[in-house]
Amino acid sequence: MEDINIYHQFMVDIDLPEVMTPEFRSLIPTQRVMVNELMNEGTILSYTLSLDRAKLWIVMVAESEEEVEEIISDFPIMDYSFAAIYELMFHETITRELPRISLN
């Protein structure tokens, strides 16, 4: 049986700089805008920052590792960071829905 799902999930493990310079901090708003757009279109499934602000973990959907590399290369923070990309077997999350409102 042929795999009809051409999209794969990837974990992007990003090491952030030890010192948050003013130049780096100035990139964060643009980074967040890009991340929010990618989340809204379904490319980024999750985006997590460690408590010590040393790591970012991103779960993404893409056709290939090369596509992931292309996407993250546009991130403003990447001139100050290092990324490792891992293809995932699966990534499961719980989505919480708001209770349905009854008009009765």
MMTF fields as JSON, N, C-alpha, C and O atoms, coordinates in Angstrom:
{
  "mmtfVersion": "1.0.0",
  "mmtfProducer": "UNKNOWN",
  "numBonds": 415,
  "numAtoms": 416,
  "numGroups": 104,
  "numChains": 1,
  "numModels": 1,
  "chainsPerModel": [1],
  "groupsPerChain": [104],
  "chainIdList": ["A"],
  "bondAtomList": [4, 2, 8, 6, 12, 10, 16, 14, 20, 18, 24, 22, 28, 26, 32, 30, 36, 34, 40, 38, 44, 42, 48, 46, 52, 50, 56, 54, 60, 58, 64, 62, 68, 66, 72, 70, 76, 74, 80, 78, 84, 82, 88, 86, 92, 90, 96, 94, 100, 98, 104, 102, 108, 106, 112, 110, 116, 114, 120, 118, 124, 122, 128, 126, 132, 130, 136, 134, 140, 138, 144, 142, 148, 146, 152, 150, 156, 154, 160, 158, 164, 162, 168, 166, 172, 170, 176, 174, 180, 178, 184, 182, 188, 186, 192, 190, 196, 194, 200, 198, 204, 202, 208, 206, 212, 210, 216, 214, 220, 218, 224, 222, 228, 226, 232, 230, 236, 234, 240, 238, 244, 242, 248, 246, 252, 250, 256, 254, 260, 258, 264, 262, 268, 266, 272, 270, 276, 274, 280, 278, 284, 282, 288, 286, 292, 290, 296, 294, 300, 298, 304, 302, 308, 306, 312, 310, 316, 314, 320, 318, 324, 322, 328, 326, 332, 330, 336, 334, 340, 338, 344, 342, 348, 346, 352, 350, 356, 354, 360, 358, 364, 362, 368, 366, 372, 370, 376, 374, 380, 378, 384, 382, 388, 386, 392, 390, 396, 394, 400, 398, 404, 402, 408, 406, 412, 410],
  "bondOrderList": [1, 1, 1, 1, 1, 1, 1, 1, 1, 1, 1, 1, 1, 1, 1, 1, 1, 1, 1, 1, 1, 1, 1, 1, 1, 1, 1, 1, 1, 1, 1, 1, 1, 1, 1, 1, 1, 1, 1, 1, 1, 1, 1, 1, 1, 1, 1, 1, 1, 1, 1, 1, 1, 1, 1, 1, 1, 1, 1, 1, 1, 1, 1, 1, 1, 1, 1, 1, 1, 1, 1, 1, 1, 1, 1, 1, 1, 1, 1, 1, 1, 1, 1, 1, 1, 1, 1, 1, 1, 1, 1, 1, 1, 1, 1, 1, 1, 1, 1, 1, 1, 1, 1],
  "groupList": [{"groupName": "MET", "atomNameList": ["N", "CA", "C", "O"], "elementList": ["N", "C", "C", "O"], "formalChargeList": [0, 0, 0, 0], "bondAtomList": [1, 0, 2, 1, 3, 2], "bondOrderList": [1, 1, 2], "singleLetterCode": "M", "chemCompType": "L-PEPTIDE LINKING"}, {"groupName": "GLU", "atomNameList": ["N", "CA", "C", "O"], "elementList": ["N", "C", "C", "O"], "formalChargeList": [0, 0, 0, 0], "bondAtomList": [1, 0, 2, 1, 3, 2], "bondOrderList": [1, 1, 2], "singleLetterCode": "E", "chemCompType": "L-PEPTIDE LINKING"}, {"groupName": "ASP", "atomNameList": ["N", "CA", "C", "O"], "elementList": ["N", "C", "C", "O"], "formalChargeList": [0, 0, 0, 0], "bondAtomList": [1, 0, 2, 1, 3, 2], "bondOrderList": [1, 1, 2], "singleLetterCode": "D", "chemCompType": "L-PEPTIDE LINKING"}, {"groupName": "ILE", "atomNameList": ["N", "CA", "C", "O"], "elementList": ["N", "C", "C", "O"], "formalChargeList": [0, 0, 0, 0], "bondAtomList": [1, 0, 2, 1, 3, 2], "bondOrderList": [1, 1, 2], "singleLetterCode": "I", "chemCompType": "L-PEPTIDE LINKING"}, {"groupName": "ASN", "atomNameList": ["N", "CA", "C", "O"], "elementList": ["N", "C", "C", "O"], "formalChargeList": [0, 0, 0, 0], "bondAtomList": [1, 0, 2, 1, 3, 2], "bondOrderList": [1, 1, 2], "singleLetterCode": "N", "chemCompType": "L-PEPTIDE LINKING"}, {"groupName": "TYR", "atomNameList": ["N", "CA", "C", "O"], "elementList": ["N", "C", "C", "O"], "formalChargeList": [0, 0, 0, 0], "bondAtomList": [1, 0, 2, 1, 3, 2], "bondOrderList": [1, 1, 2], "singleLetterCode": "Y", "chemCompType": "L-PEPTIDE LINKING"}, {"groupName": "HIS", "atomNameList": ["N", "CA", "C", "O"], "elementList": ["N", "C", "C", "O"], "formalChargeList": [0, 0, 0, 0], "bondAtomList": [1, 0, 2, 1, 3, 2], "bondOrderList": [1, 1, 2], "singleLetterCode": "H", "chemCompType": "L-PEPTIDE LINKING"}, {"groupName": "GLN", "atomNameList": ["N", "CA", "C", "O"], "elementList": ["N", "C", "C", "O"], "formalChargeList": [0, 0, 0, 0], "bondAtomList": [1, 0, 2, 1, 3, 2], "bondOrderList": [1, 1, 2], "singleLetterCode": "Q", "chemCompType": "L-PEPTIDE LINKING"}, {"groupName": "PHE", "atomNameList": ["N", "CA", "C", "O"], "elementList": ["N", "C", "C", "O"], "formalChargeList": [0, 0, 0, 0], "bondAtomList": [1, 0, 2, 1, 3, 2], "bondOrderList": [1, 1, 2], "singleLetterCode": "F", "chemCompType": "L-PEPTIDE LINKING"}, {"groupName": "VAL", "atomNameList": ["N", "CA", "C", "O"], "elementList": ["N", "C", "C", "O"], "formalChargeList": [0, 0, 0, 0], "bondAtomList": [1, 0, 2, 1, 3, 2], "bondOrderList": [1, 1, 2], "singleLetterCode": "V", "chemCompType": "L-PEPTIDE LINKING"}, {"groupName": "LEU", "atomNameList": ["N", "CA", "C", "O"], "elementList": ["N", "C", "C", "O"], "formalChargeList": [0, 0, 0, 0], "bondAtomList": [1, 0, 2, 1, 3, 2], "bondOrderList": [1, 1, 2], "singleLetterCode": "L", "chemCompType": "L-PEPTIDE LINKING"}, {"groupName": "PRO", "atomNameList": ["N", "CA", "C", "O"], "elementList": ["N", "C", "C", "O"], "formalChargeList": [0, 0, 0, 0], "bondAtomList": [1, 0, 2, 1, 3, 2], "bondOrderList": [1, 1, 2], "singleLetterCode": "P", "chemCompType": "L-PEPTIDE LINKING"}, {"groupName": "THR", "atomNameList": ["N", "CA", "C", "O"], "elementList": ["N", "C", "C", "O"], "formalChargeList": [0, 0, 0, 0], "bondAtomList": [1, 0, 2, 1, 3, 2], "bondOrderList": [1, 1, 2], "singleLetterCode": "T", "chemCompType": "L-PEPTIDE LINKING"}, {"groupName": "ARG", "atomNameList": ["N", "CA", "C", "O"], "elementList": ["N", "C", "C", "O"], "formalChargeList": [0, 0, 0, 0], "bondAtomList": [1, 0, 2, 1, 3, 2], "bondOrderList": [1, 1, 2], "singleLetterCode": "R", "chemCompType": "L-PEPTIDE LINKING"}, {"groupName": "SER", "atomNameList": ["N", "CA", "C", "O"], "elementList": ["N", "C", "C", "O"], "formalChargeList": [0, 0, 0, 0], "bondAtomList": [1, 0, 2, 1, 3, 2], "bondOrderList": [1, 1, 2], "singleLetterCode": "S", "chemCompType": "L-PEPTIDE LINKING"}, {"groupName": "GLY", "atomNameList": ["N", "CA", "C", "O"], "elementList": ["N", "C", "C", "O"], "formalChargeList": [0, 0, 0, 0], "bondAtomList": [1, 0, 2, 1, 3, 2], "bondOrderList": [1, 1, 2], "singleLetterCode": "G", "chemCompType": "PEPTIDE LINKING"}, {"groupName": "ALA", "atomNameList": ["N", "CA", "C", "O"], "elementList": ["N", "C", "C", "O"], "formalChargeList": [0, 0, 0, 0], "bondAtomList": [1, 0, 2, 1, 3, 2], "bondOrderList": [1, 1, 2], "singleLetterCode": "A", "chemCompType": "L-PEPTIDE LINKING"}, {"groupName": "LYS", "atomNameList": ["N", "CA", "C", "O"], "elementList": ["N", "C", "C", "O"], "formalChargeList": [0, 0, 0, 0], "bondAtomList": [1, 0, 2, 1, 3, 2], "bondOrderList": [1, 1, 2], "singleLetterCode": "K", "chemCompType": "L-PEPTIDE LINKING"}, {"groupName": "TRP", "atomNameList": ["N", "CA", "C", "O"], "elementList": ["N", "C", "C", "O"], "formalChargeList": [0, 0, 0, 0], "bondAtomList": [1, 0, 2, 1, 3, 2], "bondOrderList": [1, 1, 2], "singleLetterCode": "W", "chemCompType": "L-PEPTIDE LINKING"}],
  "groupTypeList": [0, 1, 2, 3, 4, 3, 5, 6, 7, 8, 0, 9, 2, 3, 2, 10, 11, 1, 9, 0, 12, 11, 1, 8, 13, 14, 10, 3, 11, 12, 7, 13, 9, 0, 9, 4, 1, 10, 0, 4, 1, 15, 12, 3, 10, 14, 5, 12, 10, 14, 10, 2, 13, 16, 17, 10, 18, 3, 9, 0, 9, 16, 1, 14, 1, 1, 1, 9, 1, 1, 3, 3, 14, 2, 8, 11, 3, 0, 2, 5, 14, 8, 16, 16, 3, 5, 1, 10, 0, 8, 6, 1, 12, 3, 12, 13, 1, 10, 11, 13, 3, 14, 10, 4],
  "groupIdList": [1, 2, 3, 4, 5, 6, 7, 8, 9, 10, 11, 12, 13, 14, 15, 16, 17, 18, 19, 20, 21, 22, 23, 24, 25, 26, 27, 28, 29, 30, 31, 32, 33, 34, 35, 36, 37, 38, 39, 40, 41, 42, 43, 44, 45, 46, 47, 48, 49, 50, 51, 52, 53, 54, 55, 56, 57, 58, 59, 60, 61, 62, 63, 64, 65, 66, 67, 68, 69, 70, 71, 72, 73, 74, 75, 76, 77, 78, 79, 80, 81, 82, 83, 84, 85, 86, 87, 88, 89, 90, 91, 92, 93, 94, 95, 96, 97, 98, 99, 100, 101, 102, 103, 104],
  "secStructList": [7, 7, 7, 7, 7, 7, 7, 3, 3, 3, 3, 3, 3, 3, 3, 7, 7, 1, 1, 7, 7, 2, 2, 2, 2, 2, 2, 2, 2, 2, 2, 2, 2, 2, 2, 2, 2, 2, 2, 2, 6, 6, 1, 3, 3, 3, 3, 3, 3, 7, 6, 6, 1, 1, 3, 3, 3, 3, 3, 3, 3, 3, 1, 7, 2, 2, 2, 2, 2, 2, 2, 2, 2, 6, 1, 4, 4, 4, 4, 4, 7, 3, 3, 3, 3, 3, 3, 3, 1, 7, 7, 7, 7, 7, 7, 7, 7, 7, 7, 7, 7, 7, 7, 7],
  "xCoordList": [0.844, 0.0, 0.89, 1.831, 0.599, 1.375, 1.015, -0.156, 2.031, 1.812, 1.222, 1.903, -0.048, -0.699, -0.447, -0.733, 0.092, 0.39, 1.802, 2.777, 1.912, 3.237, 3.824, 4.972, 3.044, 3.531, 4.073, 3.541, 5.137, 5.796, 5.901, 5.808, 6.093, 6.251, 7.722, 8.419, 8.169, 9.562, 9.637, 8.847, 10.611, 10.951, 12.167, 13.187, 12.054, 13.18, 13.65, 12.898, 14.896, 15.505, 16.482, 17.521, 16.148, 16.942, 17.66, 17.038, 18.987, 19.794, 19.841, 20.267, 19.407, 19.402, 20.707, 21.4, 21.048, 22.308, 22.278, 21.228, 23.451, 23.552, 23.243, 22.644, 23.648, 23.41, 22.387, 22.58, 21.304, 20.264, 20.626, 20.295, 21.292, 21.71, 20.511, 19.472, 20.637, 19.552, 19.211, 18.044, 20.217, 19.969, 19.083, 18.143, 19.4, 18.602, 17.191, 16.221, 17.065, 15.741, 14.875, 13.655, 15.497, 14.737, 14.112, 13.178, 14.624, 14.104, 12.889, 12.163, 12.666, 11.613, 10.215, 9.475, 9.805, 8.457, 8.242, 7.178, 9.23, 9.106, 9.065, 8.328, 9.859, 9.851, 8.453, 7.934, 7.85, 6.527, 5.469, 4.586, 5.55, 4.606, 4.728, 3.719, 5.965, 6.175, 5.649, 4.997, 5.934, 5.482, 3.961, 3.37, 3.323, 1.856, 1.249, 0.253, 1.841, 1.343, 1.49, 0.569, 2.638, 2.863, 1.959, 1.558, 1.636, 0.699, -0.71, -1.421, -1.108, -2.444, -2.636, -3.737, -1.568, -1.695, -1.463, -1.598, -1.117, -0.964, 0.423, 0.613, 1.398, 2.76, 3.445, 4.138, 3.26, 3.785, 2.655, 1.596, 2.894, 1.902, 2.103, 1.139, 3.374, 3.656, 4.968, 5.851, 5.068, 6.217, 6.464, 5.63, 7.605, 7.862, 9.222, 10.214, 9.266, 10.5, 10.801, 9.925, 12.05, 12.442, 12.456, 12.604, 12.299, 12.25, 13.513, 13.442, 14.664, 15.919, 16.183, 17.21, 15.255, 15.321, 16.541, 17.039, 16.999, 18.155, 17.749, 18.545, 16.508, 16.049, 14.659, 13.801, 14.472, 13.142, 12.901, 13.797, 11.692, 11.307, 10.08, 9.09, 10.166, 9.079, 8.711, 9.584, 7.431, 6.963, 6.305, 5.402, 6.789, 6.334, 5.863, 6.249, 5.024, 4.574, 5.169, 5.053, 5.809, 6.416, 6.569, 6.422, 6.867, 7.085, 8.443, 8.613, 9.423, 10.784, 11.579, 11.179, 12.704, 13.613, 14.132, 14.343, 14.337, 14.802, 13.792, 14.174, 12.508, 11.477, 11.513, 11.36, 11.714, 11.83, 13.024, 12.914, 14.164, 15.358, 15.083, 15.519, 14.36, 14.021, 13.137, 13.343, 12.165, 11.252, 11.995, 11.876, 12.76, 13.412, 14.565, 14.952, 15.112, 16.179, 15.667, 16.451, 14.35, 13.744, 13.459, 13.115, 13.598, 13.363, 14.416, 15.604, 14.009, 14.969, 16.031, 17.163, 15.686, 16.616, 17.701, 18.635, 17.598, 18.51, 19.955, 20.854, 20.211, 21.595, 22.297, 23.525, 21.51, 22.041, 21.855, 22.2, 21.322, 20.91, 21.427, 21.901, 21.319, 21.671, 20.473, 19.863, 20.133, 18.977, 19.374, 20.215, 18.749, 18.837, 17.412, 16.464, 17.275, 15.95, 15.855, 16.761, 14.753, 14.522, 13.15, 12.156, 13.094, 11.788, 11.143, 11.802, 9.85, 9.116, 8.285, 7.814, 8.115, 7.176, 5.753, 4.875, 5.543, 4.244, 4.407, 5.394, 3.424, 3.337, 1.866, 1.037, 1.553, 0.157, -0.05, 0.804, -1.184, -1.553, -3.028, -3.796, -3.399, -4.809, -5.304, -4.682, -6.404, -7.013, -8.231, -9.071, -8.306, -9.428, -10.411, -10.045, -11.661, -12.696, -13.506, -13.674, -14.006, -14.924, -16.25, -16.657, -16.932, -18.245, -19.182, -19.157, -19.997, -20.973, -22.073, -22.551, -22.455, -23.493, -24.843, -25.024, -25.777, -27.144, -27.985, -27.983, -28.695, -29.56, -30.941, -31.798, -31.167, -32.469, -32.535, -33.553],
  "yCoordList": [-1.179, 0.0, 1.244, 1.337, 2.173, 3.394, 4.395, 4.545, 5.086, 6.104, 7.342, 8.019, 7.641, 8.785, 10.079, 11.167, 9.962, 11.154, 11.616, 10.999, 12.705, 13.196, 14.118, 14.547, 14.428, 15.308, 14.487, 13.43, 14.994, 14.341, 15.345, 16.554, 14.835, 15.704, 15.728, 14.715, 16.915, 17.107, 17.881, 18.791, 17.495, 18.257, 19.093, 18.57, 20.395, 21.294, 21.706, 22.296, 21.386, 21.669, 22.823, 22.648, 23.996, 25.199, 25.626, 25.832, 25.753, 26.309, 27.817, 28.318, 28.532, 29.985, 30.515, 29.79, 31.77, 32.311, 32.4, 32.621, 32.224, 32.307, 33.708, 33.876, 34.705, 36.098, 36.689, 36.683, 37.196, 37.823, 39.293, 40.155, 39.558, 40.926, 41.763, 41.212, 43.082, 43.935, 43.63, 43.695, 43.299, 42.965, 41.724, 41.686, 40.705, 39.479, 39.768, 39.348, 40.471, 40.79, 41.563, 41.397, 42.392, 43.19, 42.318, 42.748, 41.1, 40.183, 39.39, 38.822, 39.346, 38.484, 38.844, 37.929, 40.12, 40.408, 39.907, 39.371, 40.073, 39.584, 38.061, 37.467, 37.436, 35.972, 35.489, 34.544, 36.127, 35.723, 35.883, 35.035, 36.946, 37.135, 35.979, 35.414, 35.624, 34.518, 33.205, 32.432, 32.957, 31.72, 31.67, 30.635, 32.769, 32.794, 32.524, 31.808, 33.091, 32.832, 31.355, 30.757, 30.768, 29.347, 28.443, 27.374, 28.866, 28.094, 28.176, 27.173, 29.366, 29.545, 28.736, 28.26, 28.577, 27.787, 26.294, 25.498, 25.905, 24.488, 23.924, 22.715, 24.752, 24.271, 23.999, 22.992, 24.888, 24.675, 24.16, 24.779, 23.005, 22.414, 22.844, 23.009, 23.025, 23.5, 24.272, 24.049, 25.188, 26.086, 26.282, 26.86, 25.805, 25.769, 26.366, 26.053, 27.228, 27.834, 27.287, 27.261, 26.846, 26.339, 27.469, 28.64, 27.104, 28.089, 28.939, 30.135, 28.337, 29.089, 29.871, 30.538, 29.787, 30.502, 30.098, 30.881, 28.884, 28.387, 27.544, 27.351, 27.039, 26.136, 26.502, 26.946, 26.296, 26.33, 24.955, 24.365, 24.444, 23.198, 23.49, 24.047, 23.105, 23.365, 22.046, 21.333, 21.726, 20.586, 21.155, 21.988, 20.677, 21.197, 20.072, 18.914, 20.435, 19.531, 20.019, 21.196, 19.105, 19.479, 18.235, 17.109, 18.461, 17.342, 16.694, 15.503, 17.482, 16.955, 17.769, 18.863, 17.211, 17.935, 19.19, 20.215, 19.111, 20.277, 21.42, 22.585, 21.086, 22.12, 22.76, 23.975, 21.955, 22.496, 23.443, 24.544, 23.017, 23.87, 25.202, 26.259, 25.127, 26.338, 27.276, 28.49, 26.711, 27.524, 28.18, 29.388, 27.397, 27.98, 28.909, 29.763, 28.755, 29.673, 31.102, 32.051, 31.257, 32.593, 33.206, 34.384, 32.414, 32.953, 34.013, 33.777, 35.16, 36.224, 35.79, 36.271, 34.895, 34.509, 33.535, 33.271, 33.0, 31.926, 32.377, 31.537, 33.653, 34.114, 34.011, 34.062, 33.864, 33.799, 32.417, 32.222, 31.47, 30.189, 29.02, 29.189, 27.828, 26.588, 25.655, 25.526, 25.006, 24.106, 22.695, 22.49, 21.736, 20.329, 19.877, 20.233, 19.095, 18.669, 17.156, 16.443, 16.667, 15.236, 14.895, 15.535, 13.893, 13.438, 12.594, 11.772, 12.804, 12.116, 10.97, 11.029, 9.941, 8.875, 9.406, 9.179, 10.124, 10.753, 11.84, 11.878, 12.709, 13.769, 13.884, 14.274, 13.542, 13.583, 14.719, 14.991, 15.375, 16.44, 16.323, 15.669, 16.96, 17.028, 18.417, 19.419, 18.47, 19.765, 19.908, 19.012, 21.006, 21.268, 22.185, 23.236, 21.752, 22.562, 23.261, 22.749, 24.439, 25.134, 24.407, 23.855, 24.401, 23.753, 24.397, 25.611, 23.582, 24.108, 24.853, 24.418, 25.973, 26.804, 26.383, 26.248, 26.18, 25.839, 27.109, 27.855, 27.335, 28.518, 28.269, 29.152, 27.083, 26.762, 27.247, 27.063],
  "zCoordList": [0.0, 0.0, 0.0, 0.788, -0.862, -1.002, 0.093, 0.44, 0.641, 1.661, 0.995, 0.224, 1.292, 0.661, 1.43, 0.929, 2.657, 3.452, 3.124, 3.552, 2.364, 1.984, 3.042, 2.924, 4.078, 5.125, 6.282, 6.623, 6.875, 7.989, 9.129, 8.918, 10.324, 11.481, 11.889, 11.843, 12.29, 12.668, 13.979, 14.232, 14.807, 16.008, 15.667, 15.217, 15.884, 15.682, 17.076, 17.852, 17.372, 18.675, 18.454, 17.818, 18.979, 18.727, 20.004, 21.047, 19.9, 20.985, 20.812, 19.772, 21.824, 21.796, 22.388, 23.103, 22.096, 22.633, 24.157, 24.761, 24.765, 26.22, 26.72, 27.783, 25.961, 26.344, 25.377, 24.161, 25.944, 25.136, 24.913, 25.727, 23.828, 23.519, 23.097, 22.733, 23.14, 22.644, 21.181, 20.794, 20.369, 18.96, 18.85, 18.056, 19.665, 19.649, 20.141, 19.512, 21.242, 21.796, 20.799, 20.774, 19.992, 19.023, 17.928, 17.251, 17.755, 16.734, 17.21, 16.394, 18.501, 19.056, 18.541, 18.18, 18.484, 17.961, 16.529, 16.22, 15.663, 14.287, 14.258, 13.472, 15.117, 15.241, 15.632, 15.037, 16.617, 17.091, 15.991, 15.859, 15.213, 14.109, 13.121, 12.696, 12.754, 11.813, 12.384, 11.681, 13.655, 14.298, 14.332, 14.023, 14.701, 14.748, 13.378, 13.272, 12.324, 10.968, 10.611, 10.054, 10.928, 10.631, 11.465, 11.005, 12.686, 13.508, 12.927, 12.868, 12.501, 11.927, 10.654, 10.38, 9.874, 8.641, 8.874, 7.944, 10.105, 10.434, 10.2, 10.328, 9.863, 9.652, 10.981, 11.126, 11.957, 13.303, 14.175, 14.271, 14.818, 15.708, 17.151, 17.899, 17.543, 18.897, 18.903, 18.075, 19.864, 19.967, 21.452, 22.148, 21.947, 23.384, 23.702, 23.044, 24.714, 25.189, 26.577, 27.441, 26.794, 28.113, 29.135, 28.784, 30.399, 31.472, 31.522, 31.803, 31.254, 31.302, 30.016, 29.891, 29.063, 27.784, 26.941, 26.133, 27.143, 26.391, 25.187, 24.268, 25.185, 24.134, 23.655, 24.417, 22.359, 21.747, 21.158, 20.554, 21.333, 20.685, 19.827, 20.301, 18.565, 17.627, 16.956, 16.461, 16.938, 16.16, 14.912, 14.985, 13.753, 12.464, 11.561, 11.724, 10.613, 9.568, 8.253, 7.91, 7.515, 6.232, 5.373, 5.847, 4.108, 3.19, 3.398, 3.134, 3.876, 4.002, 5.021, 5.417, 5.429, 6.313, 5.628, 6.276, 4.327, 3.573, 3.648, 3.759, 3.589, 3.698, 5.085, 5.209, 6.124, 7.476, 7.548, 8.088, 7.007, 6.994, 6.299, 6.754, 5.203, 4.445, 5.274, 5.277, 5.968, 6.769, 7.92, 8.127, 8.67, 9.848, 9.472, 10.27, 8.277, 7.858, 7.714, 7.747, 7.555, 7.472, 8.842, 8.932, 9.911, 11.246, 11.557, 11.339, 12.057, 12.381, 13.387, 13.33, 14.304, 15.369, 14.923, 15.68, 13.715, 13.324, 13.127, 13.159, 12.927, 12.849, 14.198, 14.268, 15.28, 16.636, 17.267, 18.433, 16.521, 17.084, 16.246, 15.123, 16.839, 16.138, 16.227, 17.289, 15.121, 15.108, 14.7, 13.824, 15.357, 14.969, 14.642, 15.341, 13.583, 13.109, 13.2, 12.768, 13.764, 13.919, 13.354, 13.697, 12.493, 12.02, 13.107, 13.744, 13.313, 14.367, 13.802, 12.666, 14.6, 14.263, 14.449, 13.616, 15.572, 15.816, 16.872, 17.607, 16.924, 17.928, 18.295, 17.473, 19.536, 19.966, 20.948, 21.791, 20.831, 21.756, 22.091, 21.386, 23.163, 23.541, 23.172, 23.521, 22.478, 22.195, 23.091, 23.178, 23.725, 24.625, 23.902, 23.376, 23.893, 23.262, 24.336, 25.443, 23.994, 24.889, 24.888, 23.866, 26.025, 26.042, 25.041, 24.838, 24.427, 23.466, 24.207, 25.254, 23.64, 24.24, 23.686, 22.476, 24.59, 24.19, 24.217, 25.196, 23.134, 23.053, 23.661, 23.624, 24.216, 24.834, 26.25, 26.919]
}
